[in-house]
Amino acid sequence: MPLKYALVHEWLTPKATGGSELVVREILNHIDADLYALIDFESSQKESYLYKRQIGTTFLQKLPLARNGVQKYLPLLPLAIEQLDLREYDIILSSSHAVAKGVITTPDQLHICYCHSPMRYAWDLTFDYLKASRLGYGIAGWLTRYILHSLRQWDVLTANRVDHFIANSKYTASRIWRCYRREATVIYPPVDIEHFPFSTEKEDFYLIVSRLVSYKKVSLIVRAFNELKKELVIIGTGNEMQKIKKLAKPNIKILGWQPDDVVKKYMASAKGFVYAACEDFGIAPVEAQACGTPVIAYGAGGALETVLDIRSSGHKGTGILFKEQTTAALIEAVEAFEAYQGKFDPESARENAVQFSSQAFAQRYFEFIDTCNQNRSSQKGKILKNILRNIE
């Protein structure tokens, strides 16, 4: 009989369209898996690839305001994910950046977790979360700290429910080890390289495509370009929109949300793509390189694995990396970028991006699942033989 697969993701909403959702989509392109999530408001969208798909959800689906994000019900997320009954499946695939890996499985099931990140607000971003939240102060602050403490304990405990971890970068693999003391195999997430137009013709402007939230450090980029007086185009929206509009000088154009065709046009024609966040992987710099556009990026996290600094990589270089998230460091990086202008080869950028293609992901991911399943079957066979030998 064919194996039965379940794929578990955190949440499925029109507002959640990041790298983790691209992984879910790519997995479903190749495997017939039943899909589960804490909430689902995506399958009701006619334009969605999940339209009319049957998706298993939790009690959070019926709670008020869940459509706008279940993060507001943070203390309930562990309880909710543990209510999913997946006993009928042979293999559990989780796509996790919060609680999806915490599903309850049986000893006969194989659980493989593609980890986009250990729960950031419980680990790396705890103090940023507390500082930015109204719940970070006073009595509410102490309660929030206790909830986050409990989440960390649950998060470590449920790492033991996973048979094999996959990390989306070496950086994430190191964080998985630090948080869970578990080894992880690195398989880079899929980037739809073929849908980004390659161009050797560049115009005289720099580009940001990003959610406008604090950890993306877009305001830092704006301050640097205010001083540089170079043209910068910003595409994206978020809760820092008004702050960034107030900061920006006339050389900076803020376009807000734009459809995919507009984003791709700007990516293909920009002289450079600017990225100041520390991400676990970071898909946007790879998409820019797929267009033949070099990248100026903060040299930490996934960017160290996706952007090749021309100062150390020579003709294969695809950008410039800067070492500190400061205005001065970024200004210095832009000036270095300008000095190397004309030496960046668009073909090299495209070639570098191809290693992160959807095809490369699918091949590595499903080969890994197959290997894990074969090893599991072999191990079960050896255990059975030992039992029979002892009986004899």
BALOBA-1460 file (C-alpha; in Angstrom, 3 decimals):
// residues 392
<rec num="1" residu="m" x="0.000" y="0.000" z="0.000"/>
<rec num="2" residu="p" x="1.216" y="3.556" z="-0.732"/>
<rec num="3" residu="l" x="2.429" y="5.600" z="2.202"/>
<rec num="4" residu="k" x="0.058" y="8.198" z="3.640"/>
<rec num="5" residu="y" x="1.527" y="11.662" z="4.212"/>
<rec num="6" residu="a" x="0.375" y="14.545" z="6.402"/>
<rec num="7" residu="l" x="1.880" y="18.017" z="5.988"/>
<rec num="8" residu="v" x="1.563" y="20.346" z="8.989"/>
<rec num="9" residu="h" x="2.099" y="24.101" z="8.766"/>
<rec num="10" residu="e" x="1.499" y="26.877" z="11.307"/>
<rec num="11" residu="w" x="-1.134" y="29.031" z="9.639"/>
<rec num="12" residu="l" x="-2.542" y="29.590" z="6.170"/>
<rec num="13" residu="t" x="-3.841" y="33.104" z="5.506"/>
<rec num="14" residu="p" x="-3.638" y="35.554" z="2.570"/>
<rec num="15" residu="k" x="-1.360" y="37.734" z="4.737"/>
<rec num="16" residu="a" x="1.165" y="34.903" z="5.188"/>
<rec num="17" residu="t" x="3.012" y="34.566" z="1.885"/>
<rec num="18" residu="g" x="6.640" y="34.243" z="2.941"/>
<rec num="19" residu="g" x="9.334" y="31.650" z="2.408"/>
<rec num="20" residu="s" x="7.698" y="29.029" z="4.625"/>
<rec num="21" residu="e" x="4.537" y="29.131" z="2.510"/>
<rec num="22" residu="l" x="6.653" y="28.651" z="-0.630"/>
<rec num="23" residu="v" x="8.054" y="25.479" z="0.929"/>
<rec num="24" residu="v" x="4.524" y="24.189" z="1.600"/>
<rec num="25" residu="r" x="3.507" y="24.935" z="-1.958"/>
<rec num="26" residu="e" x="6.542" y="23.187" z="-3.436"/>
<rec num="27" residu="i" x="6.019" y="20.073" z="-1.299"/>
<rec num="28" residu="l" x="2.382" y="19.853" z="-2.419"/>
<rec num="29" residu="n" x="3.500" y="20.174" z="-6.060"/>
<rec num="30" residu="h" x="5.249" y="16.823" z="-5.750"/>
<rec num="31" residu="i" x="3.454" y="14.776" z="-3.124"/>
<rec num="32" residu="d" x="-0.148" y="13.878" z="-2.319"/>
<rec num="33" residu="a" x="-0.290" y="14.934" z="1.329"/>
<rec num="34" residu="d" x="-3.223" y="15.916" z="3.537"/>
<rec num="35" residu="l" x="-2.646" y="19.458" z="4.797"/>
<rec num="36" residu="y" x="-3.139" y="20.664" z="8.369"/>
<rec num="37" residu="a" x="-2.708" y="24.059" z="10.052"/>
<rec num="38" residu="l" x="-3.728" y="25.952" z="13.183"/>
<rec num="39" residu="i" x="-6.019" y="28.105" z="11.037"/>
<rec num="40" residu="d" x="-6.907" y="28.262" z="7.355"/>
<rec num="41" residu="f" x="-8.340" y="31.310" z="5.611"/>
<rec num="42" residu="e" x="-6.387" y="30.670" z="2.418"/>
<rec num="43" residu="s" x="-8.423" y="27.853" z="0.831"/>
<rec num="44" residu="s" x="-11.417" y="30.192" z="0.515"/>
<rec num="45" residu="q" x="-9.462" y="32.559" z="-1.756"/>
<rec num="46" residu="k" x="-10.234" y="31.958" z="-5.454"/>
<rec num="47" residu="e" x="-6.768" y="33.080" z="-6.562"/>
<rec num="48" residu="s" x="-5.009" y="30.719" z="-4.145"/>
<rec num="49" residu="y" x="-3.359" y="27.439" z="-5.105"/>
<rec num="50" residu="l" x="-5.179" y="25.998" z="-2.066"/>
<rec num="51" residu="y" x="-8.639" y="27.084" z="-3.254"/>
<rec num="52" residu="k" x="-11.308" y="24.571" z="-2.146"/>
<rec num="53" residu="r" x="-8.684" y="22.210" z="-0.736"/>
<rec num="54" residu="q" x="-9.718" y="20.290" z="2.387"/>
<rec num="55" residu="i" x="-7.456" y="21.465" z="5.218"/>
<rec num="56" residu="g" x="-7.555" y="20.224" z="8.798"/>
<rec num="57" residu="t" x="-7.583" y="23.009" z="11.399"/>
<rec num="58" residu="t" x="-7.816" y="23.491" z="15.180"/>
<rec num="59" residu="f" x="-10.221" y="25.202" z="17.574"/>
<rec num="60" residu="l" x="-8.363" y="28.473" z="16.902"/>
<rec num="61" residu="q" x="-10.163" y="28.640" z="13.552"/>
<rec num="62" residu="k" x="-13.377" y="29.676" z="15.326"/>
<rec num="63" residu="l" x="-11.923" y="32.238" z="17.717"/>
<rec num="64" residu="p" x="-12.607" y="35.939" z="17.054"/>
<rec num="65" residu="l" x="-9.930" y="37.860" z="15.120"/>
<rec num="66" residu="a" x="-8.077" y="34.632" z="14.219"/>
<rec num="67" residu="r" x="-8.257" y="35.649" z="10.549"/>
<rec num="68" residu="n" x="-5.873" y="38.524" z="11.273"/>
<rec num="69" residu="g" x="-3.303" y="36.229" z="12.859"/>
<rec num="70" residu="v" x="-3.239" y="33.673" z="15.659"/>
<rec num="71" residu="q" x="-0.153" y="35.191" z="17.284"/>
<rec num="72" residu="k" x="-2.519" y="37.095" z="19.584"/>
<rec num="73" residu="y" x="-3.462" y="33.679" z="21.033"/>
<rec num="74" residu="l" x="0.188" y="32.799" z="21.648"/>
<rec num="75" residu="p" x="-0.339" y="30.880" z="24.936"/>
<rec num="76" residu="l" x="-2.886" y="28.620" z="23.197"/>
<rec num="77" residu="l" x="-0.747" y="27.635" z="20.190"/>
<rec num="78" residu="p" x="0.974" y="24.614" z="21.814"/>
<rec num="79" residu="l" x="-2.358" y="23.262" z="23.080"/>
<rec num="80" residu="a" x="-3.978" y="23.781" z="19.669"/>
<rec num="81" residu="i" x="-1.300" y="22.018" z="17.607"/>
<rec num="82" residu="e" x="-1.429" y="19.007" z="19.951"/>
<rec num="83" residu="q" x="-5.141" y="18.518" z="19.172"/>
<rec num="84" residu="l" x="-4.434" y="17.413" z="15.592"/>
<rec num="85" residu="d" x="-5.058" y="13.670" z="15.341"/>
<rec num="86" residu="l" x="-2.601" y="12.316" z="12.752"/>
<rec num="87" residu="r" x="-2.581" y="8.639" z="13.720"/>
<rec num="88" residu="e" x="-3.739" y="7.455" z="10.279"/>
<rec num="89" residu="y" x="-0.557" y="8.662" z="8.528"/>
<rec num="90" residu="d" x="2.736" y="6.895" z="7.927"/>
<rec num="91" residu="i" x="4.904" y="9.987" z="7.481"/>
<rec num="92" residu="i" x="4.433" y="13.400" z="9.101"/>
<rec num="93" residu="l" x="6.085" y="16.357" z="7.362"/>
<rec num="94" residu="s" x="6.072" y="19.587" z="9.350"/>
<rec num="95" residu="s" x="6.952" y="23.034" z="8.055"/>
<rec num="96" residu="s" x="7.718" y="24.868" z="11.264"/>
<rec num="97" residu="h" x="8.758" y="28.325" z="12.447"/>
<rec num="98" residu="a" x="6.689" y="28.274" z="15.646"/>
<rec num="99" residu="v" x="4.714" y="25.230" z="16.841"/>
<rec num="100" residu="a" x="4.071" y="22.908" z="13.863"/>
<rec num="101" residu="k" x="6.835" y="20.521" z="14.929"/>
<rec num="102" residu="g" x="4.924" y="19.946" z="18.184"/>
<rec num="103" residu="v" x="2.279" y="17.635" z="16.705"/>
<rec num="104" residu="i" x="1.867" y="14.377" z="18.603"/>
<rec num="105" residu="t" x="3.019" y="11.266" z="16.732"/>
<rec num="106" residu="t" x="3.200" y="7.540" z="17.451"/>
<rec num="107" residu="p" x="6.319" y="5.328" z="17.582"/>
<rec num="108" residu="d" x="5.385" y="3.815" z="14.208"/>
<rec num="109" residu="q" x="5.339" y="7.169" z="12.407"/>
<rec num="110" residu="l" x="8.249" y="9.024" z="10.805"/>
<rec num="111" residu="h" x="8.298" y="12.770" z="11.575"/>
<rec num="112" residu="i" x="10.541" y="15.010" z="9.452"/>
<rec num="113" residu="c" x="10.558" y="18.710" z="10.298"/>
<rec num="114" residu="y" x="11.620" y="21.400" z="7.839"/>
<rec num="115" residu="c" x="12.563" y="24.099" z="10.340"/>
<rec num="116" residu="h" x="12.540" y="27.651" z="9.016"/>
<rec num="117" residu="s" x="13.561" y="28.902" z="12.445"/>
<rec num="118" residu="p" x="13.209" y="27.988" z="16.099"/>
<rec num="119" residu="m" x="10.379" y="30.113" z="17.520"/>
<rec num="120" residu="r" x="11.943" y="33.569" z="17.197"/>
<rec num="121" residu="y" x="9.848" y="35.460" z="19.754"/>
<rec num="122" residu="a" x="10.623" y="32.784" z="22.355"/>
<rec num="123" residu="w" x="14.367" y="32.762" z="21.627"/>
<rec num="124" residu="d" x="16.386" y="35.314" z="19.607"/>
<rec num="125" residu="l" x="13.790" y="38.089" z="19.540"/>
<rec num="126" residu="t" x="12.474" y="37.765" z="23.108"/>
<rec num="127" residu="f" x="13.759" y="41.131" z="24.266"/>
<rec num="128" residu="d" x="12.832" y="42.893" z="21.022"/>
<rec num="129" residu="y" x="9.324" y="41.431" z="21.353"/>
<rec num="130" residu="l" x="9.016" y="42.650" z="24.951"/>
<rec num="131" residu="k" x="10.369" y="46.099" z="24.137"/>
<rec num="132" residu="a" x="8.051" y="46.609" z="21.159"/>
<rec num="133" residu="s" x="4.938" y="45.172" z="22.832"/>
<rec num="134" residu="r" x="2.619" y="46.990" z="25.213"/>
<rec num="135" residu="l" x="2.613" y="43.693" z="27.122"/>
<rec num="136" residu="g" x="6.305" y="44.038" z="27.906"/>
<rec num="137" residu="y" x="5.882" y="46.303" z="30.944"/>
<rec num="138" residu="g" x="4.389" y="46.179" z="34.432"/>
<rec num="139" residu="i" x="2.336" y="43.236" z="35.657"/>
<rec num="140" residu="a" x="1.456" y="42.331" z="32.056"/>
<rec num="141" residu="g" x="5.180" y="42.279" z="31.312"/>
<rec num="142" residu="w" x="5.888" y="39.701" z="34.014"/>
<rec num="143" residu="l" x="3.004" y="37.558" z="32.742"/>
<rec num="144" residu="t" x="4.339" y="37.811" z="29.184"/>
<rec num="145" residu="r" x="7.809" y="36.797" z="30.374"/>
<rec num="146" residu="y" x="6.347" y="33.755" z="32.128"/>
<rec num="147" residu="i" x="4.415" y="32.751" z="28.980"/>
<rec num="148" residu="l" x="7.581" y="33.023" z="26.880"/>
<rec num="149" residu="h" x="9.493" y="31.014" z="29.488"/>
<rec num="150" residu="s" x="6.847" y="28.268" z="29.288"/>
<rec num="151" residu="l" x="6.950" y="28.371" z="25.488"/>
<rec num="152" residu="r" x="10.713" y="27.800" z="25.512"/>
<rec num="153" residu="q" x="10.284" y="24.760" z="27.748"/>
<rec num="154" residu="w" x="7.558" y="23.327" z="25.497"/>
<rec num="155" residu="d" x="9.617" y="24.124" z="22.394"/>
<rec num="156" residu="v" x="12.620" y="22.153" z="23.655"/>
<rec num="157" residu="l" x="10.433" y="19.275" z="24.840"/>
<rec num="158" residu="t" x="8.718" y="18.908" z="21.454"/>
<rec num="159" residu="a" x="12.032" y="18.803" z="19.592"/>
<rec num="160" residu="n" x="12.122" y="15.208" z="20.840"/>
<rec num="161" residu="r" x="8.982" y="14.459" z="18.811"/>
<rec num="162" residu="v" x="10.941" y="15.033" z="15.590"/>
<rec num="163" residu="d" x="12.911" y="12.157" z="14.059"/>
<rec num="164" residu="h" x="14.881" y="14.287" z="11.589"/>
<rec num="165" residu="f" x="15.387" y="18.047" z="11.319"/>
<rec num="166" residu="i" x="15.987" y="19.903" z="8.059"/>
<rec num="167" residu="a" x="17.237" y="23.502" z="8.303"/>
<rec num="168" residu="n" x="16.771" y="26.154" z="5.623"/>
<rec num="169" residu="s" x="20.381" y="27.364" z="6.057"/>
<rec num="170" residu="k" x="23.581" y="26.635" z="7.954"/>
<rec num="171" residu="y" x="22.702" y="29.603" z="10.158"/>
<rec num="172" residu="t" x="19.353" y="28.021" z="11.100"/>
<rec num="173" residu="a" x="21.074" y="24.657" z="11.663"/>
<rec num="174" residu="s" x="23.358" y="26.330" z="14.215"/>
<rec num="175" residu="r" x="20.326" y="27.865" z="15.958"/>
<rec num="176" residu="i" x="18.558" y="24.473" z="16.039"/>
<rec num="177" residu="w" x="21.633" y="23.030" z="17.741"/>
<rec num="178" residu="r" x="21.807" y="25.904" z="20.209"/>
<rec num="179" residu="c" x="18.105" y="25.681" z="21.141"/>
<rec num="180" residu="y" x="17.443" y="21.924" z="20.892"/>
<rec num="181" residu="r" x="20.876" y="20.248" z="20.761"/>
<rec num="182" residu="r" x="19.756" y="18.463" z="17.585"/>
<rec num="183" residu="e" x="21.667" y="18.047" z="14.333"/>
<rec num="184" residu="a" x="19.937" y="19.323" z="11.170"/>
<rec num="185" residu="t" x="20.533" y="18.660" z="7.484"/>
<rec num="186" residu="v" x="20.657" y="21.863" z="5.402"/>
<rec num="187" residu="i" x="18.344" y="22.005" z="2.384"/>
<rec num="188" residu="y" x="17.857" y="25.514" z="1.034"/>
<rec num="189" residu="p" x="14.237" y="26.604" z="0.443"/>
<rec num="190" residu="p" x="12.818" y="26.870" z="-3.105"/>
<rec num="191" residu="v" x="13.147" y="30.147" z="-4.996"/>
<rec num="192" residu="d" x="11.121" y="30.384" z="-8.200"/>
<rec num="193" residu="i" x="14.126" y="31.463" z="-10.267"/>
<rec num="194" residu="e" x="12.432" y="31.029" z="-13.660"/>
<rec num="195" residu="h" x="9.736" y="33.596" z="-12.845"/>
<rec num="196" residu="f" x="12.266" y="36.404" z="-12.336"/>
<rec num="197" residu="p" x="13.360" y="38.140" z="-15.542"/>
<rec num="198" residu="f" x="17.096" y="38.227" z="-16.158"/>
<rec num="199" residu="s" x="18.440" y="41.557" z="-17.418"/>
<rec num="200" residu="t" x="21.872" y="43.031" z="-18.044"/>
<rec num="201" residu="e" x="20.451" y="46.556" z="-18.472"/>
<rec num="202" residu="k" x="20.358" y="48.418" z="-15.163"/>
<rec num="203" residu="e" x="19.043" y="51.859" z="-14.251"/>
<rec num="204" residu="d" x="20.478" y="54.341" z="-11.761"/>
<rec num="205" residu="f" x="18.511" y="53.466" z="-8.601"/>
<rec num="206" residu="y" x="18.725" y="51.113" z="-5.642"/>
<rec num="207" residu="l" x="15.847" y="48.920" z="-4.482"/>
<rec num="208" residu="i" x="14.301" y="47.507" z="-1.303"/>
<rec num="209" residu="v" x="11.515" y="44.916" z="-1.416"/>
<rec num="210" residu="s" x="10.528" y="44.115" z="2.150"/>
<rec num="211" residu="r" x="7.883" y="44.087" z="4.828"/>
<rec num="212" residu="l" x="8.221" y="47.372" z="6.683"/>
<rec num="213" residu="v" x="8.714" y="45.994" z="10.191"/>
<rec num="214" residu="s" x="11.398" y="46.803" z="12.732"/>
<rec num="215" residu="y" x="13.705" y="43.789" z="12.375"/>
<rec num="216" residu="k" x="13.970" y="44.318" z="8.597"/>
<rec num="217" residu="k" x="15.954" y="47.514" z="9.383"/>
<rec num="218" residu="v" x="14.439" y="49.478" z="6.486"/>
<rec num="219" residu="s" x="14.627" y="52.703" z="8.528"/>
<rec num="220" residu="l" x="18.401" y="52.163" z="8.806"/>
<rec num="221" residu="i" x="18.643" y="51.955" z="5.004"/>
<rec num="222" residu="v" x="16.536" y="55.100" z="4.647"/>
<rec num="223" residu="r" x="18.816" y="57.055" z="6.983"/>
<rec num="224" residu="a" x="21.879" y="55.939" z="5.032"/>
<rec num="225" residu="f" x="20.385" y="56.943" z="1.692"/>
<rec num="226" residu="n" x="19.244" y="60.268" z="3.125"/>
<rec num="227" residu="e" x="22.944" y="60.997" z="3.642"/>
<rec num="228" residu="l" x="24.081" y="59.429" z="0.377"/>
<rec num="229" residu="k" x="21.425" y="61.369" z="-1.580"/>
<rec num="230" residu="k" x="21.171" y="58.451" z="-4.026"/>
<rec num="231" residu="e" x="17.871" y="57.322" z="-5.512"/>
<rec num="232" residu="l" x="16.192" y="54.536" z="-3.553"/>
<rec num="233" residu="v" x="12.896" y="52.788" z="-4.306"/>
<rec num="234" residu="i" x="11.031" y="50.998" z="-1.491"/>
<rec num="235" residu="i" x="8.361" y="48.381" z="-2.238"/>
<rec num="236" residu="g" x="6.409" y="46.903" z="0.648"/>
<rec num="237" residu="t" x="4.107" y="47.720" z="3.515"/>
<rec num="238" residu="g" x="3.969" y="47.190" z="7.250"/>
<rec num="239" residu="n" x="3.552" y="48.856" z="10.626"/>
<rec num="240" residu="e" x="6.616" y="51.073" z="10.096"/>
<rec num="241" residu="m" x="5.228" y="52.669" z="6.917"/>
<rec num="242" residu="q" x="4.436" y="56.039" z="8.523"/>
<rec num="243" residu="k" x="7.760" y="56.161" z="10.357"/>
<rec num="244" residu="i" x="9.643" y="55.527" z="7.117"/>
<rec num="245" residu="k" x="7.606" y="58.103" z="5.211"/>
<rec num="246" residu="k" x="8.541" y="60.723" z="7.809"/>
<rec num="247" residu="l" x="12.223" y="59.783" z="7.618"/>
<rec num="248" residu="a" x="12.530" y="59.641" z="3.837"/>
<rec num="249" residu="k" x="13.918" y="62.597" z="1.868"/>
<rec num="250" residu="p" x="12.923" y="63.382" z="-1.755"/>
<rec num="251" residu="n" x="15.542" y="61.000" z="-3.216"/>
<rec num="252" residu="i" x="13.567" y="58.075" z="-1.731"/>
<rec num="253" residu="k" x="10.363" y="56.803" z="-3.384"/>
<rec num="254" residu="i" x="7.997" y="54.684" z="-1.295"/>
<rec num="255" residu="l" x="5.660" y="52.688" z="-3.534"/>
<rec num="256" residu="g" x="3.949" y="50.556" z="-0.863"/>
<rec num="257" residu="w" x="2.534" y="47.190" z="-1.885"/>
<rec num="258" residu="q" x="2.937" y="46.347" z="-5.576"/>
<rec num="259" residu="p" x="1.808" y="43.356" z="-7.702"/>
<rec num="260" residu="d" x="4.363" y="40.721" z="-8.691"/>
<rec num="261" residu="d" x="4.893" y="41.998" z="-12.231"/>
<rec num="262" residu="v" x="5.829" y="45.468" z="-10.922"/>
<rec num="263" residu="v" x="8.176" y="43.990" z="-8.295"/>
<rec num="264" residu="k" x="9.935" y="41.885" z="-10.918"/>
<rec num="265" residu="k" x="10.316" y="44.871" z="-13.252"/>
<rec num="266" residu="y" x="12.015" y="46.923" z="-10.535"/>
<rec num="267" residu="m" x="14.201" y="43.995" z="-9.446"/>
<rec num="268" residu="a" x="15.429" y="43.436" z="-12.979"/>
<rec num="269" residu="s" x="16.256" y="47.092" z="-13.629"/>
<rec num="270" residu="a" x="17.766" y="48.178" z="-10.272"/>
<rec num="271" residu="k" x="21.507" y="48.780" z="-10.130"/>
<rec num="272" residu="g" x="21.587" y="47.197" z="-6.666"/>
<rec num="273" residu="f" x="19.307" y="45.499" z="-4.152"/>
<rec num="274" residu="v" x="19.727" y="46.596" z="-0.509"/>
<rec num="275" residu="y" x="19.096" y="44.248" z="2.418"/>
<rec num="276" residu="a" x="19.874" y="45.058" z="6.057"/>
<rec num="277" residu="a" x="18.020" y="42.337" z="7.983"/>
<rec num="278" residu="c" x="19.528" y="39.306" z="9.695"/>
<rec num="279" residu="e" x="17.387" y="36.501" z="8.292"/>
<rec num="280" residu="d" x="17.584" y="32.746" z="8.677"/>
<rec num="281" residu="f" x="17.723" y="32.485" z="4.882"/>
<rec num="282" residu="g" x="16.272" y="35.515" z="3.090"/>
<rec num="283" residu="i" x="14.636" y="34.843" z="-0.271"/>
<rec num="284" residu="a" x="14.562" y="38.422" z="-1.620"/>
<rec num="285" residu="p" x="18.365" y="38.712" z="-2.204"/>
<rec num="286" residu="v" x="18.261" y="35.437" z="-4.172"/>
<rec num="287" residu="e" x="15.346" y="36.715" z="-6.274"/>
<rec num="288" residu="a" x="17.339" y="39.881" z="-7.038"/>
<rec num="289" residu="q" x="20.342" y="37.818" z="-8.122"/>
<rec num="290" residu="a" x="18.071" y="35.736" z="-10.347"/>
<rec num="291" residu="c" x="17.378" y="39.014" z="-12.167"/>
<rec num="292" residu="g" x="21.116" y="39.606" z="-12.535"/>
<rec num="293" residu="t" x="20.998" y="42.354" z="-9.911"/>
<rec num="294" residu="p" x="23.866" y="42.539" z="-7.376"/>
<rec num="295" residu="v" x="23.087" y="42.828" z="-3.659"/>
<rec num="296" residu="i" x="24.295" y="44.980" z="-0.785"/>
<rec num="297" residu="a" x="23.495" y="42.953" z="2.347"/>
<rec num="298" residu="y" x="24.188" y="42.786" z="6.054"/>
<rec num="299" residu="g" x="26.800" y="40.049" z="6.381"/>
<rec num="300" residu="a" x="25.046" y="37.798" z="8.869"/>
<rec num="301" residu="g" x="22.531" y="34.959" z="8.844"/>
<rec num="302" residu="g" x="21.503" y="33.489" z="5.527"/>
<rec num="303" residu="a" x="23.048" y="36.311" z="3.482"/>
<rec num="304" residu="l" x="26.487" y="34.825" z="4.170"/>
<rec num="305" residu="e" x="25.328" y="31.739" z="2.246"/>
<rec num="306" residu="t" x="23.520" y="33.460" z="-0.627"/>
<rec num="307" residu="v" x="25.588" y="36.577" z="-1.457"/>
<rec num="308" residu="l" x="29.212" y="36.385" z="-2.622"/>
<rec num="309" residu="d" x="31.220" y="39.493" z="-1.710"/>
<rec num="310" residu="i" x="33.079" y="40.652" z="-4.832"/>
<rec num="311" residu="r" x="36.031" y="41.767" z="-2.701"/>
<rec num="312" residu="s" x="36.763" y="38.143" z="-1.751"/>
<rec num="313" residu="s" x="35.077" y="36.210" z="-4.598"/>
<rec num="314" residu="g" x="36.483" y="38.136" z="-7.548"/>
<rec num="315" residu="h" x="34.603" y="37.855" z="-10.854"/>
<rec num="316" residu="k" x="32.082" y="35.466" z="-9.254"/>
<rec num="317" residu="g" x="31.090" y="38.120" z="-6.736"/>
<rec num="318" residu="t" x="27.393" y="38.962" z="-6.555"/>
<rec num="319" residu="g" x="27.426" y="41.854" z="-4.105"/>
<rec num="320" residu="i" x="28.905" y="43.618" z="-1.101"/>
<rec num="321" residu="l" x="28.478" y="42.506" z="2.530"/>
<rec num="322" residu="f" x="28.677" y="44.935" z="5.466"/>
<rec num="323" residu="k" x="29.540" y="43.853" z="9.016"/>
<rec num="324" residu="e" x="27.389" y="46.049" z="11.257"/>
<rec num="325" residu="q" x="23.748" y="47.134" z="11.195"/>
<rec num="326" residu="t" x="24.692" y="50.798" z="11.331"/>
<rec num="327" residu="t" x="24.197" y="53.748" z="9.024"/>
<rec num="328" residu="a" x="27.955" y="54.281" z="8.742"/>
<rec num="329" residu="a" x="28.618" y="50.643" z="7.777"/>
<rec num="330" residu="l" x="25.913" y="50.714" z="5.113"/>
<rec num="331" residu="i" x="27.152" y="54.006" z="3.664"/>
<rec num="332" residu="e" x="30.642" y="52.527" z="3.426"/>
<rec num="333" residu="a" x="29.210" y="49.430" z="1.698"/>
<rec num="334" residu="v" x="27.308" y="51.522" z="-0.876"/>
<rec num="335" residu="e" x="30.451" y="53.522" z="-1.615"/>
<rec num="336" residu="a" x="32.390" y="50.254" z="-2.072"/>
<rec num="337" residu="f" x="29.596" y="49.000" z="-4.327"/>
<rec num="338" residu="e" x="29.889" y="52.152" z="-6.452"/>
<rec num="339" residu="a" x="33.656" y="51.643" z="-6.709"/>
<rec num="340" residu="y" x="33.091" y="48.148" z="-8.123"/>
<rec num="341" residu="q" x="30.303" y="49.277" z="-10.453"/>
<rec num="342" residu="g" x="30.824" y="47.713" z="-13.868"/>
<rec num="343" residu="k" x="32.695" y="44.738" z="-12.423"/>
<rec num="344" residu="f" x="29.574" y="42.872" z="-11.326"/>
<rec num="345" residu="d" x="28.630" y="40.212" z="-13.860"/>
<rec num="346" residu="p" x="24.826" y="39.681" z="-14.097"/>
<rec num="347" residu="e" x="25.468" y="36.143" z="-15.385"/>
<rec num="348" residu="s" x="27.368" y="35.298" z="-12.190"/>
<rec num="349" residu="a" x="24.469" y="36.558" z="-10.073"/>
<rec num="350" residu="r" x="22.012" y="34.428" z="-12.018"/>
<rec num="351" residu="e" x="24.287" y="31.386" z="-11.816"/>
<rec num="352" residu="n" x="24.589" y="31.794" z="-8.048"/>
<rec num="353" residu="a" x="20.799" y="32.029" z="-7.690"/>
<rec num="354" residu="v" x="20.160" y="28.818" z="-9.641"/>
<rec num="355" residu="q" x="21.522" y="26.634" z="-6.821"/>
<rec num="356" residu="f" x="18.499" y="27.769" z="-4.767"/>
<rec num="357" residu="s" x="15.929" y="26.855" z="-7.432"/>
<rec num="358" residu="s" x="12.666" y="24.995" z="-6.817"/>
<rec num="359" residu="q" x="14.043" y="22.009" z="-8.726"/>
<rec num="360" residu="a" x="17.129" y="21.826" z="-6.514"/>
<rec num="361" residu="f" x="14.963" y="21.966" z="-3.385"/>
<rec num="362" residu="a" x="12.569" y="19.246" z="-4.577"/>
<rec num="363" residu="q" x="15.381" y="16.860" z="-5.493"/>
<rec num="364" residu="r" x="17.214" y="17.250" z="-2.172"/>
<rec num="365" residu="y" x="14.087" y="17.277" z="-0.009"/>
<rec num="366" residu="f" x="12.449" y="14.150" z="-1.410"/>
<rec num="367" residu="e" x="15.737" y="12.258" z="-1.605"/>
<rec num="368" residu="f" x="16.163" y="13.039" z="2.093"/>
<rec num="369" residu="i" x="12.663" y="11.752" z="2.935"/>
<rec num="370" residu="d" x="13.264" y="8.590" z="0.939"/>
<rec num="371" residu="t" x="16.597" y="7.953" z="2.661"/>
<rec num="372" residu="c" x="15.096" y="8.517" z="6.124"/>
<rec num="373" residu="n" x="12.220" y="6.162" z="5.365"/>
<rec num="374" residu="q" x="14.530" y="3.454" z="4.013"/>
<rec num="375" residu="n" x="16.822" y="3.727" z="7.046"/>
<rec num="376" residu="r" x="13.810" y="3.524" z="9.342"/>
<rec num="377" residu="s" x="12.505" y="0.410" z="7.596"/>
<rec num="378" residu="s" x="15.953" y="-1.195" z="7.750"/>
<rec num="379" residu="q" x="16.284" y="-0.370" z="11.435"/>
<rec num="380" residu="k" x="12.837" y="-1.808" z="12.201"/>
<rec num="381" residu="g" x="13.826" y="-4.973" z="10.327"/>
<rec num="382" residu="k" x="16.986" y="-5.333" z="12.426"/>
<rec num="383" residu="i" x="15.034" y="-4.831" z="15.654"/>
<rec num="384" residu="l" x="12.520" y="-7.490" z="14.580"/>
<rec num="385" residu="k" x="15.323" y="-9.938" z="13.762"/>
<rec num="386" residu="n" x="16.911" y="-9.367" z="17.178"/>
<rec num="387" residu="i" x="13.576" y="-9.964" z="18.903"/>
<rec num="388" residu="l" x="13.002" y="-13.223" z="16.978"/>
<rec num="389" residu="r" x="16.583" y="-14.322" z="17.705"/>
<rec num="390" residu="n" x="16.056" y="-13.764" z="21.416"/>
<rec num="391" residu="i" x="12.796" y="-15.720" z="21.317"/>
<rec num="392" residu="e" x="14.535" y="-18.669" z="19.709"/>
